[in-house]
Amino acid sequence: QVQLVESGGGLVRPGGSLTLSCIASGFVFSGYHMGWFRQAPGEEREMVASIMSGARATTYSDAVRGRFNISREDDKSTLYLQMNNLKSDDTAVYYCRRLDLKTVWGQGTRVTVSS
Protein backbone atom coordinates (compact mmCIF):
# COMPACT_ATOMS: atom_id res chain seq x y z
CA GLN A 1 0.00 0.00 0.00
CA VAL A 2 0.99 3.63 -0.34
CA GLN A 3 3.35 4.77 2.41
CA LEU A 4 4.94 8.16 2.98
CA VAL A 5 7.69 8.79 5.52
CA GLU A 6 8.71 12.37 6.24
CA SER A 7 11.91 13.39 8.01
CA GLY A 8 14.24 16.32 8.49
CA GLY A 9 12.27 18.52 10.83
CA GLY A 10 13.65 20.10 13.96
CA LEU A 11 14.21 23.28 15.89
CA VAL A 12 15.75 26.14 13.95
CA ARG A 13 16.26 29.84 14.61
CA PRO A 14 14.50 32.48 12.51
CA GLY A 15 16.42 33.00 9.30
CA GLY A 16 17.73 29.46 9.32
CA SER A 17 17.26 26.63 6.85
CA LEU A 18 16.05 23.05 6.85
CA THR A 19 15.56 20.41 4.20
CA LEU A 20 12.69 17.97 4.59
CA SER A 21 12.57 14.58 2.88
CA CYS A 22 9.70 12.27 2.09
CA ILE A 23 10.33 8.70 1.03
CA ALA A 24 7.42 7.16 -0.83
CA SER A 25 6.63 3.51 -1.43
CA GLY A 26 3.81 1.37 -2.72
CA PHE A 27 3.42 3.14 -6.06
CA VAL A 28 5.45 4.26 -9.06
CA PHE A 29 6.63 7.57 -7.65
CA SER A 30 7.70 9.06 -10.96
CA GLY A 31 4.19 8.94 -12.36
CA TYR A 32 2.48 11.10 -9.77
CA HIS A 33 2.20 14.74 -8.80
CA MET A 34 3.32 15.34 -5.21
CA GLY A 35 2.88 18.08 -2.65
CA TRP A 36 4.05 19.34 0.71
CA PHE A 37 1.48 20.42 3.25
CA ARG A 38 1.71 21.85 6.74
CA GLN A 39 -0.52 22.19 9.76
CA ALA A 40 0.18 24.76 12.42
CA PRO A 41 -1.32 24.45 15.90
CA GLY A 42 -4.99 25.33 15.78
CA GLU A 43 -4.96 25.80 12.02
CA GLU A 44 -6.21 23.85 9.03
CA ARG A 45 -3.75 21.82 6.99
CA GLU A 46 -2.61 23.79 3.94
CA MET A 47 -0.59 22.99 0.85
CA VAL A 48 2.65 24.94 0.61
CA ALA A 49 4.23 23.50 -2.53
CA SER A 50 3.57 21.02 -5.31
CA ILE A 51 5.55 19.43 -8.10
CA MET A 52 4.24 17.68 -11.15
CA SER A 53 5.42 14.29 -12.35
CA GLY A 54 8.64 14.65 -14.31
CA ALA A 55 9.49 17.71 -12.19
CA ARG A 56 8.06 19.85 -14.93
CA ALA A 57 6.11 22.42 -12.97
CA THR A 58 6.06 23.63 -9.40
CA THR A 59 3.67 25.79 -7.41
CA TYR A 60 4.07 27.57 -4.08
CA SER A 61 1.75 29.27 -1.65
CA ASP A 62 2.17 33.00 -1.27
CA ALA A 63 3.50 32.47 2.24
CA VAL A 64 6.55 30.49 1.12
CA ARG A 65 7.22 31.56 -2.46
CA GLY A 66 10.79 32.72 -2.85
CA ARG A 67 11.92 30.96 0.34
CA PHE A 68 11.02 27.29 -0.19
CA ASN A 69 12.00 24.99 -3.04
CA ILE A 70 10.32 21.67 -3.82
CA SER A 71 12.17 18.99 -5.75
CA ARG A 72 12.10 15.26 -6.35
CA GLU A 73 14.44 12.38 -7.10
CA ASP A 74 12.34 9.83 -8.90
CA ASP A 75 15.01 7.13 -8.86
CA LYS A 76 14.97 7.34 -5.05
CA SER A 77 11.19 7.82 -4.73
CA THR A 78 11.97 10.85 -2.64
CA LEU A 79 10.41 14.29 -2.38
CA TYR A 80 12.28 17.23 -0.86
CA LEU A 81 11.41 20.62 0.55
CA GLN A 82 14.30 23.04 0.95
CA MET A 83 13.23 25.77 3.37
CA ASN A 84 15.25 28.97 3.67
CA ASN A 85 14.86 32.17 5.67
CA LEU A 86 12.51 30.42 8.04
CA LYS A 87 10.06 32.47 10.07
CA SER A 88 8.12 31.74 13.23
CA ASP A 89 4.98 31.46 11.09
CA ASP A 90 6.55 28.42 9.40
CA THR A 91 6.25 26.46 12.66
CA ALA A 92 4.06 23.46 11.85
CA VAL A 93 3.99 19.75 11.21
CA TYR A 94 4.91 19.15 7.58
CA TYR A 95 3.46 16.34 5.49
CA CYS A 96 3.94 15.11 1.96
CA ARG A 97 1.13 13.65 -0.07
CA ARG A 98 0.37 12.26 -3.48
CA LEU A 99 -1.93 14.91 -4.86
CA ASP A 100 -4.56 12.55 -6.23
CA LEU A 101 -4.74 10.47 -3.06
CA LYS A 102 -6.29 12.75 -0.48
CA THR A 103 -6.69 10.28 2.34
CA VAL A 104 -3.16 8.89 2.67
CA TRP A 105 -0.77 10.84 4.88
CA GLY A 106 2.52 10.11 6.55
CA GLN A 107 3.24 10.78 10.19
CA GLY A 108 4.64 14.22 9.40
CA THR A 109 7.79 15.93 10.60
CA ARG A 110 7.68 18.82 13.06
CA VAL A 111 9.38 22.11 12.27
CA THR A 112 9.75 24.66 15.03
CA VAL A 113 11.15 28.09 14.25
CA SER A 114 12.08 29.90 17.42
CA SER A 115 14.88 31.93 18.91
Backbone torsions as a table, in degrees:
resi	resn	phi	psi	omega
1	GLN	NA	166.2	-178.9
2	VAL	-67.3	129.7	175.1
3	GLN	-133.8	142.9	179.9
4	LEU	-132.7	128.1	-178.4
5	VAL	-126.4	110.4	-179.7
6	GLU	-91.6	150.2	176.2
7	SER	-156.2	170.2	175.0
8	GLY	105.4	-5.2	179.4
9	GLY	-71.6	175.1	178.8
10	GLY	164.7	-167.8	179.0
11	LEU	-98.7	128.8	-179.0
12	VAL	-141.3	149.6	178.9
13	ARG	-79.3	154.2	174.8
14	PRO	-53.8	137.1	-176.6
15	GLY	90.9	-10.2	-178.9
16	GLY	-82.0	-176.8	-176.8
17	SER	-132.3	153.0	173.2
18	LEU	-147.0	151.9	171.3
19	THR	-121.7	121.8	177.5
20	LEU	-94.9	149.0	176.6
21	SER	-125.7	151.4	175.9
22	CYS	-139.5	115.0	177.6
23	ILE	-97.1	124.5	-176.6
24	ALA	-105.8	149.7	175.6
25	SER	-150.6	163.0	177.6
26	GLY	92.0	1.4	177.2
27	PHE	-158.0	167.3	179.6
28	VAL	-82.2	96.0	-170.2
29	PHE	-52.9	-41.7	-173.6
30	SER	-62.5	-19.9	-174.6
31	GLY	-90.5	2.3	-171.4
32	TYR	-126.6	145.9	172.4
33	HIS	-75.7	140.5	-176.4
34	MET	-128.0	157.8	179.2
35	GLY	-144.7	158.0	170.3
36	TRP	-108.4	136.5	179.1
37	PHE	-125.6	163.4	173.7
38	ARG	-145.6	154.2	177.4
39	GLN	-135.8	113.5	176.7
40	ALA	-86.0	158.0	179.7
41	PRO	-54.4	128.0	177.8
42	GLY	75.5	6.0	-177.1
43	GLU	-116.5	164.3	174.4
44	GLU	-76.3	154.7	175.2
45	ARG	-71.2	136.6	-177.9
46	GLU	-132.6	150.4	176.4
47	MET	-84.4	134.4	178.7
48	VAL	-108.5	-25.9	-179.4
49	ALA	-159.1	152.2	176.0
50	SER	-142.5	157.3	178.8
51	ILE	-143.2	133.0	-177.4
52	MET	-79.7	162.5	175.7
53	SER	-58.7	143.2	-176.9
54	GLY	79.2	5.5	178.7
55	ALA	55.0	34.8	-174.5
56	ARG	-81.6	-40.3	-175.3
57	ALA	-138.0	145.8	178.2
58	THR	-128.4	153.3	173.9
59	THR	-133.7	153.9	179.3
60	TYR	-138.5	148.2	172.4
61	SER	-72.1	159.3	179.7
62	ASP	-59.6	-31.9	-175.1
63	ALA	-67.8	-25.1	-174.1
64	VAL	-119.3	-8.6	-176.6
65	ARG	-58.3	133.2	-178.5
66	GLY	90.8	-13.5	179.5
67	ARG	-115.8	-32.5	-177.5
68	PHE	-107.0	151.0	175.9
69	ASN	-136.1	124.6	178.0
70	ILE	-99.0	139.7	177.9
71	SER	-150.0	171.6	-178.8
72	ARG	-147.0	149.7	171.7
73	GLU	-121.0	98.2	-173.6
74	ASP	-64.5	-32.7	-178.9
75	ASP	-71.2	-14.8	176.4
76	LYS	-109.8	3.7	-177.6
77	SER	50.6	43.4	-173.6
78	THR	-127.5	136.2	176.6
79	LEU	-110.5	141.2	-179.1
80	TYR	-123.9	154.5	169.8
81	LEU	-136.7	107.0	175.1
82	GLN	-86.6	122.5	-176.3
83	MET	-118.1	120.4	-179.3
84	ASN	-117.9	161.7	177.8
85	ASN	47.4	52.2	-175.8
86	LEU	-66.0	145.6	-179.6
87	LYS	-121.4	163.3	179.9
88	SER	-60.4	-30.5	178.8
89	ASP	-67.1	-13.7	177.9
90	ASP	-82.5	-5.4	177.8
91	THR	-61.2	122.3	-175.4
92	ALA	-177.9	170.6	165.8
93	VAL	-93.0	129.7	-176.0
94	TYR	-104.9	136.5	-178.2
95	TYR	-129.4	149.0	168.0
96	CYS	-106.9	159.4	-179.3
97	ARG	-158.5	143.9	169.3
98	ARG	-72.5	128.5	-167.2
99	LEU	-66.8	-26.6	-178.8
100	ASP	-88.3	-6.6	-174.7
101	LEU	-117.1	88.9	-167.0
102	LYS	-79.2	-9.2	-174.7
103	THR	-106.3	-2.0	-177.5
104	VAL	-107.4	118.6	-178.6
105	TRP	-128.3	152.8	170.1
106	GLY	-83.0	-169.8	-179.5
107	GLN	-82.1	-14.3	179.8
108	GLY	83.3	163.7	175.4
109	THR	-134.0	132.7	-171.9
110	ARG	-88.0	130.8	175.1
111	VAL	-116.8	124.5	177.5
112	THR	-121.7	122.5	179.5
113	VAL	-109.9	111.2	-174.9
114	SER	-157.7	147.2	176.1
115	SER	-91.5	NA	NA
